[in-house]
């Protein structure tokens, strides 16, 4: 059987609608992010129904079903019209109003009622279809005037299909001579405009995502710089290990205090207060800053935590915030005290060269139990240690000979005589009933 040219044309057109519809249906099902894909797929389904009914008229065995083909054909035209209106609304990110819903229902109803032999119903159906296309074009034009970026492109496609269908209706009514292929040209232009609009929408979405990514990277960089700056500022006021504890705790930071066995070190410059009373304040400040910086380096080099600076005196401890074995605490604390005395002697040589006096320091080290943690008010905390063990270390520092390190017997026991030879010293400390044995170490 040789098919006529118009049958081949309908077959090619049906294949075109099938491909476009299935492709956009798969895109919608894969992402479910763009509703316009869904309505475009249904629009192709309606157009495909129309072409299949036209194609079946060329099959002799199907001629008996011609009335049914007419109903299906009109339903397809109605469906395509409704889906076109919904596509335009979805593309412009609008929802059809009550009037639009009534118009859609009327189109579907007239499509089912307008069999080919019912001329009056058929003409009314065609008028309503053309009216719906006009409403769709008006919706697109309003969106274009409102600045919707994709609406103007689709407006050209809807204008093309509207003109093609209007001419086809006039040809059906024998007002104009029949010309084959006008609906195909109209639908082709419509689909091309839809494809360009969807492509532009995705390109715009990618540009917006890129802009958001750049803005997010900029905000993250600014936030990182701010956090790094805050971290540096915090480290100027707090010990490094305390700052790390604060930053790692995040929003979960709550005041915590616990009892721990710790090793505490006190150090103080001899006769520095008397020197500062008569010296230039800038000289006092520069000299003191130099001293404290050097002492802090020695403390941090041996994993100690600087608790506080009290003028020319300072307090440090081992065993907090991070736990540390008592033997390691004692060894590091005594090593720090000896290193501080040696570092001070080196600083003194430089001060002498600049015409400044040399100073000696007293260092006391004790190991014992203390309460350590966040102590203070609800709005102001201080990470510190308090207790009898801290008090004994402070008193050892006051009784220490200048230039030496005075350690308690508890520290000596932890050291186990490991390289630290010292002479014993019996002391009576305030708040301690029994005589306490201490050991003087020469750095």
C-alpha positions, 0 to 999 in steps of 0.5 A: 500500500502506497501512502499519500504525501499528506499521510507521510507528513502526518507520520513525521509530525507524530514522530516529532511530537512523540520525541519532544514529549518523551524527552521533556517528560523524562527531564521532568521525572529526573529533576521534578524541578521545572513544572513547565517541562511537565506541561510541555510533555502533555502539550506534545501528547495532545498534539500527538493525539491529533496527528494519530487520528489524522494518520488513522484516516489513511488506513482503510480498515479504520474508516469504520471508526471515523466518528470516534476519531473525530471525538479523539481528534477534538479532545486532542486539540482541547488538551493541547490548548489547555496544556499550552495555557498551563505551560505558559503559566508555569514558565512565567511562574504564575498560577491560572486564575478562576477564569482560566480554570473555567476556560480550560473546563469549557474547552475540554467539554466542547472538545468532547461534544463537537463531533464533526457532523455537529457544525454548530458545536464545532464552530463554537469549539474552534472559537473557544480554542482560538480565544484560549490561545489569545488568553495564553498569548496575553498571559505571555505578553503581560509577563514579558512587559513585567520583565520576565526574561523568558516570556518574550521568546515564547510570545513569538512561538505562541503568536506563530501557532495562534496565527497558524491555527486561526488560518487553519480554522478559516481553511476548515470553514472553506473561507480560505483555500487549504494549504498543507503544513501550516499547523506543523510550521506553527507548532515547530516555531512554538517548540523552538521558542519553548526550547530557547526559553528553557535554555535561557532559563537554565543559563540564567539559573546557572549564572545566579548559582555562580553568583551565589557561589562567588558571594558565598565564597566571599562571605566564607573568606571574610568570616574566616579572616574575621575568625583568624583575627579574633583568634589572634586577638584572643591569643594576646589576652589568653593562653593558646591552649585556653583559646583552643579550648574555647574555639573547639567548644563552639556554642556548647561552652559551659562553665566547668570546674574539676579537681585534678592533680596539677603542677603549678609554677610561680615566678617573680622578678626580684626588686623589679617593683622598686625599679619601676617606681622611679624609672621611665614608664616606657622603659618599664613597659618595654623591659617587662614585655620583653621579659614576659614574652621570653618567659611565655615562650619557655612555658609554651615550648614545654606545653605549659598553660599560662594562668595569669600575669601579675605585674612582673610575676606570673603563674603557669600550670601543667595538667590542664586544660589537657590531662597530663601524667603527674611525672610528665607534669613535674619534669616539664615544670622543673625544666621550664623553671630552669629554662626561665632562669637561663633565659633571664640571664641572657636577657640581663646581658642585653639589658646591661648593654643598653644601660639597664639593670639586671634582674634575678627571678625566684621560681617555685614549683609544687605538685598537688590537688587543685580545682581547675576550670572556669571560675567567675561570674555568669558574664565573665569567666577565667580559666584558672586553678585554685586550692592548697596546691596553688597556694604552696607553689606561691609561697615556695616562690617567695622563699626561693633564693634569687636565681634558683628554682625551689621545688616541693618534695612532691615534685622531687618524688615525681622526678625520681632523681632524674638529673636534678640534683638539689639541696634540701631545705626545711620550711614552715609555710603558712597554712601548712601545719607540718614542716615541709621539705623543699629542694633548691635547684641551680639552673 
